[in-house]
């Protein structure tokens, strides 16, 4: 159905210009417009795509949930390993401290023995000195 321009346009432009403009407008619309059948086909394809995208979204939601579950398990395991590590580190620290204290006690004992020997030697030297002085 050819396009007809309003009567005021025909009067202002004249019949030949109005006919040319109407023809040009029909061709322009025909070149760029989509027919009803094509429009319906496009809509049906869009519906299919929309359903597929909805399916993809559901799958992504499930994958995200699985990821979060797995991440929770990994985090739980990491926390458990961290606790074990802290316990072992604490035990090592306690053992080190115990050994260090024993070593310190042993060295203190050794130092006391050496000091006693030096004191005994000092006493002997003092006695010898006294004996030599008396002589």
Order of alpha helices (4+ residues) and beta strands (2+ residues): alpha-alpha-alpha
